[in-house]
Amino acid sequence: MYMRKCAGNMLLTTDGDAQKLTENHLTCVICTEVFTDPATLQCHHTFCKSCLLKYTNTQPEAVQAKSIRCPSCRQQTSVTNPDSPVEEWVSQLKPSHVIQGLMDDFGPGTKAVEENLCSVCTKQGKTTPATSWCSVCDVVFCEGCLQMHNMMPGLCDHEVAHLSDHTKTKVKRRFMCQVHRDKPIELFCKDCKQAICTICCSIKHRTCKDVDTIESTTPLVKEQLTNKIEHLRINMVATNNNITWRKSRIQDVKSNSQDVKDQVIKTRETVMSAILRKEKLLLDAIDKATDEQLHELQADIKSQEIELQMYQQQYEFTANAVTSNCEMDMYAVYESVGETSTDNRDTDNRPAAGRVVFTHDLDKLSKAVDELQLGKVEVVHGVSDPESSPVLHHTIDCKEARDGKEPDLFDVTVLTVDGIKVTVVADYNNKRLKTYYTSNFKSFHNQLLLSGEPCQIAKLSESQIAVSVPDSQEIVLVNVTPDPVLLSTIKTSKQYYALAALSPSQLAAGTDGQSHSVDILDMTGRRLRSINTGVIGNPDHIHVTRNKNLIVSEEEVKSLVCVTSEGDDVFTYTPTGDRALTWPMGITTTSTGDILLVDRHSHRVIQLTESGQFVRDVLTQQVGLKYPDGVCLDGDGLLYVTSRRYVKVFELYRR
């Protein structure tokens, strides 16, 4: 190992530490090699000039904008001479003083220092051990070369450190001017953000207004760099999390692709099944018509065969009488036949047997097949994408013939039961739970009459839900088959409006009164504990986030509150002015944690970050949304919102 003295302190550095420093700070992320001719951009990222030039030439938009785009963070770096070629833009970039210092200390050129060999002798092919190091020249010398160094004018006053046999000591490297190499850096121009010597100050910075000593500026620079390090650390963590999330999304995308393919195949099979059914009907009709014709012909043949036998008998009897030479027999036959004998030739006036005919229009059929749409494949972006815009996909009208009142849909959720997507709504006015789904190109709906007005739906699984019925002080458990089937009824000691599943065995329920809390219940309705909800006195809606936090809203309180499952405050969202809440209702969250909040009287669905910061209005009255209450997302990213008697379903596309 060797010993490096920096800023008056002795820093013990091992070869392993130096290797880590080289790998982490002196390696170009483009070529993954140690920097060769490094260049630092305005964002403080450093690359090899050759690598940066190659990358810049692949960015025509940045070149057209007369700037250099950072390969790491995409930040633009302005160039000093925009009219010059790109090669000059890159060549004029300089490494930061920190990178340059690290390169001088640990770069490829420091091998002689690390191996304790005289730099001058090494160039001559010798391996003379070094005994001293010049902090100005940044070169190690043997005794003989050091004497030559000290005899040369302009070098004799350089600061030289001696290397012991056991430790290799380097004193703090003198901060020398890059232009006037024999002049130390003593000043810092804040206008130009440049460390300079006194000569530079008197020549190039005479008009600058803010020039200070390097000693007084260093603490400020160090503080800013420390803050920059923390900012970079946060960015690194965030970027790493993004990379991890996107890697996990790869499998999701592949799985989704296979699911969509399976849906296409299933749709084709359903269509083919319908065609085969039509084919069977036609074939059965042909068989039936053919059987009827064959039966009629067989009956006619039987009748004709009987008549033929009768004619044969008369023929033989008559022929025998004629050939018998007995006049008495002949006259007897003649009298028996008499006038009844008729000629039946060409006297069968019955219609000829019909023919089965297949009538079709091939042109019309071909056109129908060409126009047949199995469906469409599109990329639907999540609500979390700020560039996505909502497009109405379809609308479900929940007005049914048995409804006594106009439906008022308090909440909505979507389940997937045996591959069938089922929309479930709570119709408050008609005291019914209603389900809607499509199977084999046919739409179905069913309903379950409850003892009171249903409010919020808590999704327990893909086939089971819990529904709050506050007037009856009940929570009903319903199995979706996909038709709703009542499983059991939980009697509660309070009226619970808001309801959500905290876990498979626990429910979060909004209490009545002004208790400002949410009760945690087991599946028998027994209260386990209560969680304080701050300004929310009687929650109308509860949603459990992916972190098991509770988000609660109340229609008469102009705030949204988020607390942990232990009752600790996370945030309270109380906007003012134009964004003030009017009547907060339904809540849901996206797969990335963003919050969607329904504000009924402003006819909006608002998007917030996971920490409760406003992002945008996802849905407004401009897309036909009026007095929304409930909201949910399905597995395909479709957004469901109740709007009076309707459920409006939106897709989100990138603009």
Secondary structure, DSSP 4 states (H G I P E B T S, - for coil): -EEEEETTEEEEE-HHHHHHHHHHHSB-TTT-SB-SSEEE-TTS-EEEHHHHHHHHTT-HHHHHTTEEE-TTT--EEE-S-TTS-HHHHHHT----HHHHHHHHHHSGGGHHHHTTB-HHHHHTT--PBP-EEETTTTEEE-HHHHHHHHHSTTTTTS-EEEPPSS--EEPPPP-B-SSSTTSB--EEETTTTEEE-HHHHHHT-TT-S-EEEHHHHHHHHHHHHHHHHHHHHHHHHHHHHHHHHHHHHHHHHHHHHHHHHHHHHHHHHHHHHHHHHHHHHHHHHHHHHHHHHHHHHHHHHHHHHHHHHHHHHHHHHHHHHHHT--HHHHHHHHHHHGGG----TT---SPPPP-------HHHHHHHHHH--------PPPTT-TTEEEEEEEEEE---TT-SS---EEEEEEEEETTEEEEEEEETTTTEEEEEEEETTEEEEEEEE-SS----EEE-SSSEEEEEEGGGTEEEEEEESSSEEEEEEEE-SS----EEEEETTEEEEEPSTT--EEEEEETTS-EEEEEE-TT-SS-SEEEE-TTS-EEEE-TTSS-EEEE-TTS-EEEEE---GGG--SSEEEEEE-TTS-EEEEEGGGTEEEEE-TTS-EEEEEE-GGGT--SEEEEEE-TT--EEEEETTEEEEEEEEE-
